[in-house]
Structures are given as structure tokens and as C-alpha cells.
Amino acid sequence: MSLTLRNVSRTFAGASAVRNISLSVQPGEIVGLLGTSGCGKSTILRAISGLDDGYEGEIEINGNTAKEVHDTTGFIFQEPRLLPWLTVLDNVIFGLKGEHADKQKRAKEYIADVGLEGKEKLYPRQLSGGMAQRVAIARALVTSPEILLLDEPFSALDAFTKMQLQDLLLDVWKTYQSTVVLVTHDIDEATYLCDRIVILRGQPGEIDREITLTEQRPRKRGSEELARYKADILESLNLDRARSIT
Ligand SMILES: Nc1ncnc2c1ncn2[C@@H]1O[C@H](COP(=O)(O)OP(=O)(O)OP(=O)(O)O)[C@@H](O)[C@H]1O
């Protein structure tokens, strides 16, 4: 499932949030949107998802405008956004169409895929943050979205859980061949996960540059290669050395 943005701009109450974003994402590619706070990363993701159709320019998913096909995207937010009165199983089933027995079977498979087999009957309040985010991942995947949109999906988690879920994302990506757009502030996360990193700058946000990562997977966290990409990105963001704020 390919994704194309052509000159996408978004203005809120007269203030420009992003300007002239053009981007092509190939089927099965993991593309990261990286940039400092307020440069419009979430705004771009919401436009791709169809949650926000107030943008100018064009967004195409496999040749159709995003406004027509938003049900082919799955969204994972920073916080899991589970329905507290529903069990893990019912949270994953919620929004699925079809016969109840089929939905249950399918939801259970995805719950197992994210490592939560046996936890189907628990309620959100009984889950750790990492477990809840696994449920959110299962819920996003269960509808077989062709494009997975992730808005800082691991940023509220502790460092260890974050690394586990990054690996889980790579596992499900391999299994389901999803096209992924990942919004993140985390340069290590971007270099570990992405085929390509799009660096946004400014307010309104514009694309500053794109970096294609040729590192084979599985990548090694802390490798020299990833460290080189990180240094390059820090320099692009003017964050490579301490700067006076006066
Ligand atoms: N619904 C909205 N109404 C008004 N302004 C908005 C709205 N959504 C976003 N903005 C503005 O658009 C700009 C970009 O916001 P956005 O949330 O996309 O940035 P971001 O790069 O994702 O930031 P962060 O990394 O802090 O989440 C900001 O100036 C924000 O205030």
C-alpha cells in the first residue's frame, strides 16, 4: 500500500501548522517523522489517517484520496486509549465487523501475537502501561490496516518496555508487511526502526531533509552505524552541542 503526500499544508485559525509537505512512502516501508515539538508531525499523521480532512494539497493511498479510504489505516497513539469498561478481548474486538465467533477468534490471534495470551479477560485497570500499549497495538492490527500510523507510541513507557515494544513492532511489521509512518522525538528509536527518516523543522513545519538508512535488520542498538546516523540527525536539528540560550 503506497502513500503519497503532495504539497500538503494545514492552517488552524489562520496560523500555518505545516507547509508544502511532499512525501512518498513505498509499500512495506517504515518512515519516521522526526522533529522538535510543534513542527507539525501529529498534524501530518492525522491528515493521512483521515481524522482531519481540513488540509490543502493531496494525500493518496494507493491512488485514492485519503479522504475516501481512511478505514485502511490503523492508528496507535502515545497513550493506549482503551475503553475501561471492556476487557482486553472486547477492546480488541471493538470496531471489528462480522460474526461474533469469527471476531473473537481473530482478536484472540492478535492478542497472542502481541504476547498477551491468557490476559483476554483482564480489564485495562489491571494492565501495566506496556501491556495496555500491546492491547492498543493488537486493536490497531486486527482490522488489517494497510498503513499503520504511530504517534509517539512508546514515549510514555519505561526504557526497557519501550525496547521490547519496538521489537514487537518489527515482528508484526514483518508478519503483516504493513506500511508504517512513525512520529517520534526519539532519535535512537528512529534509527533502530526506520528505513527512512524525514526531518521536519520550523513552525510551520517543513521537510528539512530525508535520510535513508541502509543498515540491514536486525539492527544492533548502540552500533557504530546507528551512532553515525544519530550524530548526523543531531547536527541537522542543531542539537549536536550545547548552545547558549541567551
Ligand atoms: N486542532 C488544532 N487547533 C489549533 N492548532 C493546532 C491544532 N492541532 C495542532 N495545532 C497547532 O499546529 C502546530 C503543530 O502541532 P502538532 O501537534 O502537529 O506538532 P508536533 O510536531 O506533533 O508536536 P509534539 O511533538 O509536541 O507533539 C502547533 O503549533 C499546534 O499548536
The ligand as an SDF file (V2000), in Angstrom:
LIG
                    3D

 31 33  0  0  0  0  0  0  0  0999 V2000
   -6.6090   21.2730   16.4610 N   0  0  0  0  0  0  0  0  0  0  0  0
   -5.7340   22.2650   16.4760 C   0  0  0  0  0  0  0  0  0  0  0  0
   -6.1360   23.5570   16.6370 N   0  0  0  0  0  0  0  0  0  0  0  0
   -5.2610   24.5750   16.6210 C   0  0  0  0  0  0  0  0  0  0  0  0
   -3.9490   24.4240   16.4800 N   0  0  0  0  0  0  0  0  0  0  0  0
   -3.4680   23.1800   16.3280 C   0  0  0  0  0  0  0  0  0  0  0  0
   -4.3280   22.0380   16.3210 C   0  0  0  0  0  0  0  0  0  0  0  0
   -3.5660   20.9250   16.1360 N   0  0  0  0  0  0  0  0  0  0  0  0
   -2.2950   21.3540   16.0460 C   0  0  0  0  0  0  0  0  0  0  0  0
   -2.2330   22.6980   16.1570 N   0  0  0  0  0  0  0  0  0  0  0  0
   -1.0180   23.5220   16.0810 C   0  0  0  0  0  0  0  0  0  0  0  0
   -0.2450   23.0680   14.9790 O   0  0  0  0  0  0  0  0  0  0  0  0
    1.1360   23.0730   15.3120 C   0  0  0  0  0  0  0  0  0  0  0  0
    1.7220   21.6890   15.1140 C   0  0  0  0  0  0  0  0  0  0  0  0
    1.1750   20.8120   16.1050 O   0  0  0  0  0  0  0  0  0  0  0  0
    1.4670   19.2530   16.1250 P   0  0  0  0  0  0  0  0  0  0  0  0
    0.7760   18.6730   17.3060 O   0  0  0  0  0  0  0  0  0  0  0  0
    1.1810   18.6760   14.8020 O   0  0  0  0  0  0  0  0  0  0  0  0
    3.0610   19.2540   16.3390 O   0  0  0  0  0  0  0  0  0  0  0  0
    4.0090   18.0520   16.7600 P   0  0  0  0  0  0  0  0  0  0  0  0
    5.2480   18.2270   15.9440 O   0  0  0  0  0  0  0  0  0  0  0  0
    3.2920   16.7630   16.6470 O   0  0  0  0  0  0  0  0  0  0  0  0
    4.2870   18.4230   18.2720 O   0  0  0  0  0  0  0  0  0  0  0  0
    4.6610   17.4870   19.5230 P   0  0  0  0  0  0  0  0  0  0  0  0
    5.9380   16.8290   19.1470 O   0  0  0  0  0  0  0  0  0  0  0  0
    4.8250   18.4580   20.6490 O   0  0  0  0  0  0  0  0  0  0  0  0
    3.5260   16.5360   19.7200 O   0  0  0  0  0  0  0  0  0  0  0  0
    1.2470   23.6000   16.7320 C   0  0  0  0  0  0  0  0  0  0  0  0
    1.5460   24.9700   16.6860 O   0  0  0  0  0  0  0  0  0  0  0  0
   -0.1330   23.3580   17.3040 C   0  0  0  0  0  0  0  0  0  0  0  0
   -0.4480   24.3100   18.2860 O   0  0  0  0  0  0  0  0  0  0  0  0
  1  2  1  0
  2  3  1  0
  2  7  2  0
  3  4  2  0
  4  5  1  0
  5  6  2  0
  6  7  1  0
  6 10  1  0
  7  8  1  0
  8  9  2  0
  9 10  1  0
 10 11  1  0
 11 12  1  0
 11 30  1  0
 12 13  1  0
 13 14  1  0
 13 28  1  0
 14 15  1  0
 15 16  1  0
 16 17  2  0
 16 18  1  0
 16 19  1  0
 19 20  1  0
 20 21  2  0
 20 22  1  0
 20 23  1  0
 23 24  1  0
 24 25  2  0
 24 26  1  0
 24 27  1  0
 28 29  1  0
 28 30  1  0
 30 31  1  0
M  END
$$$$
